[in-house]
Amino acid sequence: MATNEVTQQRLLPNRRILRYTFGERIMHWVAALSYIYVLVSGLAFWSPRLYWMATFLGGGATARYWHPFVGLLFTGTIVWMFREWHGDMKHTAADAAWDKTIKAYVTNDDEHVGPAGRFNSGQKQFFWVMFYAGVVLLVTGLVMWFVEYVPWNVSFVRTLSVLLHPIAALFTIGAFIIHVYMGTAVVREGFSSVIRGEVSEDWARTHHPLWLNEIKTQRK
């Protein structure tokens, strides 16, 4: 689908804007739910003190069986997101200016936050952290899943995978916590936009004015 056609589909009556298409919302929630599953099950396996978390997933044996499969599902959605959004995730001069106002963004001082496009610099950073960490989790996870196929003369690959897998996971956990906090507690209407897909024109003007201007330009 051409970019102009996508932009035109984002215009709705009553000064509403379609921020996320139905497909994008499905993609987001599949990624979120699959990530939460591998997060909880992974933490349960990581430390004996957290093993109790496996009870919420049907027990240790059940969680151990499904962890790698759901991990593949999560990786698949990461690839899906990359296919759909990689063009929107490129760092721009506007993002560099936005980065300088990060304190105002965190403190919800909207008047002093730099203008952003469809995704602000923080959202782009979250995307790339999850993408690259997801690649590391996939590769190291496959090594540990099929460890019997790793030759003994390259046993360091096993050790490296055991070390890198939780390190990559910790990066995603930190990014995920920030992402959820900013989308629910700081930026109002941000969470509802990934449920209904819509935002008000005023919200777009406040948080993503460059994106709003692009939409209006396409409409003319």
N, C-alpha and C positions, 0 to 999 in steps of 0.2 A: 504493500500500500504506500502511495506517495506521501511525502511529508505534508503537503498542502491538504490532502484528504484527511489525514489524521488530525491536523489542526482544526479543520472545519467541524469535525465531529465533536470537538471539545466545547462548542458553543451551545448553550442551553437557554431556554426561556427564563424569565424572572431573574435576570442578572446572576445566573448560576453557570458554573463552568465545570465541564467534565474533566477532572484531573487525571483519573485512572479509568481506562476502559475495563469492561467486565473481564476480559482475558488477563489484563495486568493485575487485577485484584485477585483472581484465582491463582495466578503465578505467585503473588506476594504471600498469600495465606498458605499455600502448599509449602513454600519455602520456610515460612515462620513455624508452622506446626511440625514439619519434619525436623527442623533445627532444634526445637524444644525437646523433641523425643530423643534425638542423639545427644543433646546436652545432658538431659537427666540421666539417661542410661550410661553415658560416658563418665559422668561424675560418680555414679554408683560403682563403676569398675575401677575408677582411679584411686579411690581411697576406701579402706574398710569402714571408716567412720561415716562414709556417705552411702554405704551399700543399702541402707534402709530405703533409699529412694527407688530402688528396683521394685519394691513391693507395689508401687503405684503403676508399674508397667507389666504386672502379671508375674513378678518373681524374677530371680536372677537368670535362670535358664532361658525364660521367654525373652527377656530383655537382651541377653547375649545373642540369641538367634536373630532377632530383628534389627539390632543395632547396625550391622553393616548394610543390610538391605535398605533401611530408611536413610542411611548415610548416602547411598547411591541415589536415592530419590532427591535428597537435599542437593547433592552435586548436580543432578540433572536440572533442577530449578535454577541453580546458579548459572549454568550454561544458558538456560532459557532467558534469564534476565540479561546476560551479557549480549545475547542476540538481539533482544528488544531495546536495550537501553545504552549500549556501549557508546553510541553517538552522543547521547545526552550527558554522559559521564566524563567527557573530556574537560580537563582543567583549562579555564579561560582567564583572560585579564580581569574580568569581573569577579571571578572566584578569588583571585589574588587580592583584590580590593576587599572582598567580603571577609577573607581570613584576618585582615587587620582589625575587623570590628567584631571578632568572635566573642569578646567579653560582653559587648552589648547584646549579642544574641543569647548568650547563656543567661544573662540577667533579665531577659525579656524586655530590653530597652529597644523596642522596634524602630523608633525614630532614628536611631543612630546605627542601625545595621545596614551594611552595604547591600545594594540591589542584587537580586539573584534571578537566575533563569528558572527553568522548570524544576531543577534540583539545585540546592545551594551547595557550597563547597563541602560542608560537613556531611551532607548526604552522599556526596560523591566519594569522600574519603571512606565512609562506612561501606559503600559498595565495593571499593577496591580492596579494603581489608578483608571483607567476607569472600571476595572472589579469589584472591591469592592464597589466603589461609585455607579456603575450600580446596584448592588444588593440592596444597600440602597435605591436608587431611585425607584426600582421596588416595594419593600415591602411598603415603605411609600406612593408611588403613588397609590398602590392598596387600601391602607387604606382610602386615600382621595377620591378615585374614588367610592368606595363602602362603604362610611362612615355610611350609614344607617344600615349596617350589623354589625357595631362595637357596642357591648353592652355598655350601659351607665355606668355600674359599672367598666369598664376599659377605661373610657373616656380619661385617661392620654395618651393612645395609639394615640388618635387623635392629641392631643397637641404635643406629641413627633414627630409624623409624619410631622406635619406642620413645626416644627423647623428643623428636620433632612433633609427633602427634599431639601430645598434651600442650606443648608450647603454642602450636598453631591454634588449638582449641581455646587457650587462655586469651589469645588475641581476639578471637571471635566473641568470647564471653564479655570482655570489656567493651567491645564495639556494640554488642547487642544491648547491653544494659544502658549505655548512653543513648542509643537509638530509640529504645522504648521510652526512656525517661523524657527525652526531648519531644517525642511525638505524642505523648499523653499528658505530661505535667507542665510543659513549657509552651509548646505551640498548640493553642486550642484549635480544634477542628482538624488538626493533622491526622489524628487517629480515625475520626469518622470518615475522612476522605478515602481511606483504604477499605472502608465497609460499603459506603454508598457510592463512592467514586466522585462525588460532587463537592465543590467548594463555592463559597460566595465570591463575587467579584471583589468585594472589599477585602476579603482574606487574601486573595491572589495579589491584590495591589499592595498589601502590607508586607507579605512574606516573599512573593515571587513576582515583582513588578516587571522585570524584563520578559518573563514568560507571558504575562498578561498583555504587554505591548506587542509581543510577537503574534499572539492570537488576534488581537484587534487589527493588526496590520494585514493579516491573512484574510480577515473578513471584508476588508475594503476592496 
